[in-house]
Amino acid sequence: MIKRYIEWQRKKYSQLQKLLFLVIVVPFFFFIFIPGLSFVISKEIESIVILPRILPYPFNILTGTFIFASGLTLFLWTVIIFFRIGKGTPSPFIPTQKLVTSGPFAHSRNPMVLGVIIYVAGLGVIFNSLSFIGIGLVIPLSYLAYIKLVEEKELEARFGKEYIQYKKRVPFLIPNL
């Protein structure tokens, strides 16, 4: 199955196709779908259960904006590196052609997901909503399970020893500080 998956991933895409994917699909999923779904579900939860606020106003806005901006910066940095150095996108549908081990990838094998987790938490603080944070983290945490169970095997098959050495050297998610 991994062999078939790798063959499918080796399909060549033009730079324009990759760029359109990055400009349309990635922002929709990460900036509209995840936050929108989280917002709707969290409002439903909060109409049933009274949860404590995270911080008093305006500290929630100030703190949340800083957290959100930090996560967004990390996320965008990884997407740019995937495109420029890896010659692909963050998606398994148009994957990188080269193993990316520099920039944030020198400290975490999954800095993009870490960025999403951080910016979702930041939005939750801005909205002063624990339920938003909880719901918003379901998708990125589920994606981490996919990475561990499927994508890492595929990366080992595609990049071989280079990925295995990288995997030994760099933590899965949380950087060594």
N, C-alpha and C positions, 0 to 999 in steps of 0.2 A: 504494500500500500504506500509506503514512504517513497519507493522508487517512482510510482505513478505520480505522486504528489510533486516530486522533484522535477519530473519531466514537464508537468503542467506549468510549474513555476519558471522553467527555463525559457518559456515563450518570450520573445523579444518585443518590447514596447518602445515606441518613439519617445523622445524627450517631451514632446507635446502631450502625448497620452499620459505620461507619468505626471506632468505638471497639472493637467486638467484634473486628474484623480486627486492630487494633493490640494488643489484649489476648491474643488467641489465636494467630493465624497468625504475626505478626512474632516474638514470643518463642519460639515453637516452632522456627521456622527458624533464628534467630540464636543462641539459647541452648541448644537441644537438638540439632537436626540437625547444624549445622556442627561444634560441639565434640564431639558424640558420634561422628560419622563419623570425624572427625580422630583421636579417641582410639583407636578400634578399629583403624583403618588403621596408626596410628603404633605401636601395640603389636605388630602383625604385623611391621612393618618391623624393629622393635627385637628381635624374636625371631630374626631372620635376620642383621641387621647390628649390630655394636656401635658405637654412636655416643658421642662424648664428652658428658659432662654440661655444662650451661651454667654453673651456679654451685654451689658447695658448699652443703649444708644448713646453716643455715636461711636463708642469703642468697637462695636461689632463691625461697623463700616470700615474704620481705619485698619483694624487688625485683619479683617477678612480680605480687604483689598490687597494688603501686603502679601498675605498667604496666597491668594489667587494669582497675583502677578508673578510671584516666585514660581508657582507650578506651571503657569502658562509659558513663562520664559524657558523653563527646562523642557517642556513639551515641544515648543517651537524650535528650540536649538536641536533637539534630536531629529525632528522631521527634516530640517535643513541639512543636517549631516547625512541622514539616510539618502537624500536626493543627490547631494553634491559628491560625497565620498563613496557611498554604497551603490550609487547609480540605480536607485529604486525608491520604493516608498515604504512606509511602515506596515502596509497591508500584505498579508500572505498572497493576495491576488496579483500584486505587482511587487515582488520582493526585491531586496537589494541583490546586486550581482557580486558585490564584494563584502567581506566581513568587516564591519565597522567596529573598531576597538579604541578609537581616539575620542577626545572631547569627553562628554559625560559618560560615554561607553567605557572609558578607562576606569570608571569608579563603580558602575552598576551595569549589569547586563540588560536591564530593562528600565532605563531612565525615562523613556516616554511614558510608560505606565505609572512610574513614580510621579512624574509631572502631572498626570491626570488625577491621581489620588490627591496630590497637594492642592491642585486648583479646585477640585470638587469640594474638598474640605474648606477652602477659602470661600467658595460660594455659600456653603452651609453657614459659615460664620457671618457673612454679609446678610443672609436671610434670617440669621438668628434661629436656625432650625436644625436640631439634632436629627430629626427624621430625614431631612434632605441629605445630610452627610451619610447616614446609614443606607438609604436607598441609592444615593449617588455612587457609593462605593461598591455596590453589588456587581455592576458591569466590569469595572477594571479589575476587581478581585477575581471574578470569574475568568477573565482573560488571562490572568496570571496562572490559573489552573490549566488552561489550554496551552500556554507557553511551556509549562513544566511537563505536561503529558504528551504533547504533539510537536510543538515547534522546536524544542531543543533537540529532539531526535532527528528532525528534518535538517536542522543546522549542522549537526554532527555528520549526517550523510552528505550534505552539500559541501561543507568546508573542511571536513575531516579533522586531522591532527591540530590544525590551526584553531578550530573552535574548541576542541577538547582542552587545549592548553589555556585558552582564554577563559573557559568555564572554570578551570581550576584556580585561576589567578584572580578573577573578578567576582564579587558577590552577586547573587541573583537579583536583589532589589535594593536593599539598604546599603549605601556605600560605607566602607570602613573609613571612619574619620580619625 
